[in-house]
Amino acid sequence: MEKTNKKTIKKMTIALVAVMLFTVSACGGKPTDSGSQPNDVSTSQSEIGSSSGSVSSEIRILPDKTELSIEAGKTTTLNVSVENYSGAVAFSTKDTGVFSVRKIDNGSATVTGKKAGTGTITVTAGDQTASVGVTVNAVDSLRLNLSRMTIYSDGDVSAPVTLKATYSAAVAGDKVVYTSSEPAVVTVTSDDAGMAVLTGKGVGRASITTKLGKAEAVCEVEVTNSDILYGEFQNQLWVSGLKEGTNLRGKVYIPEVMWDGVSYQSVMGVKEGVFENQANITSAYIGYNVKCISERAFRNTGLKEVEFQMDTSKESQIRTIAGRAFAGTKLTSVVIPNTQNGYYFGPGVFYNCSLLTSVQLPDALTTILADTFVGTALKTIYFGYLGETLDTSGNPVPAVHANAFSADAALENVYYIGSRAEWQGMLTGCDSAVLKALDPAAIHYNAKGING
């Protein structure tokens, strides 16, 4: 019996070992020695799970466009999104002569066109790449041989009046188109080769705009009177006279610049008596660069209006208006532009302008000389910082000289740049006739101009 039991136990032990070996083999394992840890099998199972998970986590690069088109000289942005990746994203190209690419962050880069052509941007994330095709288009370029010119009103030229456009058309068949902003001042005709001829029709200013595709260029054109002569005076270009027998009518236009036979020069002044007694002149335009209007320049003309070229981006250069410059004209109102330079008004600038009712003087004018407003119908005036000065002997001279106004003058409104106290100081030493002319007026202090 005991023998039988021992045999039975031995058989059961062998059977149990066989079962254990079969189980380990079925699970992909192998027998271990007695030094193995009890969690070795679960670690393998964890590795298996991790391995199977990495197969489904592939990096994906998704640009917002696969083809990108820009113009030379322009910049645009390329955006990308990257899935299953948190590392650095790179943007690169081998076509740096055509365009440049500059990374902003992991999701975007700027692309700038350099010249017409094609190329590729490569976006890299980990071991994955994506490509974006780039096309850079040429832009119509356009240049004119002149950016400004002056011509005469009857079509005669003071300089070559042919404009020539040089260009590179992006599209075959593009044509240069010229237009005039003021056809009544200057007209323009052109041919297929980009050449244009300008013809002055009336005095004034106009812009000739030239277009080719999206490109644009502008030439500023001034048209002056054909009977006005320009010449050198004190090494500068001035209005020097009129052609013999001239009878000017309508508007006198004095340009900023004039052709002197070699190049364009600034027109710096008007010599004495140039337009004197030209009864049919009705208006005058004075360009930016004119510094001096000499004695009697417009005396006894039919002048009803004078306009000084003024612009917020450019200051008038006028600093001298000499004696009797506008005397005896039909002016009704005048605004003299401000300048950082000192002003000089000669005596009698507006003498006997019987229709003159309103004048705005420049801030820099410090003295009003005798006869300036005698014979006018002046009612409204704007003063800058007038003040007492000294004569050559060191004696004080009042800001407003005796006989500056007519004996019967009675102003209604005076606009003054300063305070009440400064106004009272300005009146120090003024003649009783001056005080009488100013006394009826309402004084508007701290003004910036008439009605301001």
HUVEN-V479143 format. One record per helix or strand of 3 or more residues. SS is the DSSP state (hx for helix, st for strand). FROM is the first residue (numbers start at 0). TO is the last residue. If there is no record, write none. Layout:
# HUVEN-V479143
ss: [SS;SS]
from: [FROM;FROM]
to: [TO;TO]
This chain:
# HUVEN-V479143
ss: [hx;hx;st;st;st;st;st;st;st;st;st;st;st;st;st;st;st;st;st;st;st;st;st;st;st;st;st;st;st;hx;hx;st]
from: [1;39;59;66;74;88;98;107;116;127;140;147;161;176;185;194;203;214;227;235;249;256;263;280;304;332;357;379;412;419;431;441]
to: [25;53;62;70;82;91;104;112;124;136;143;151;167;179;189;199;211;223;232;241;253;258;269;285;307;334;359;382;415;425;438;443]
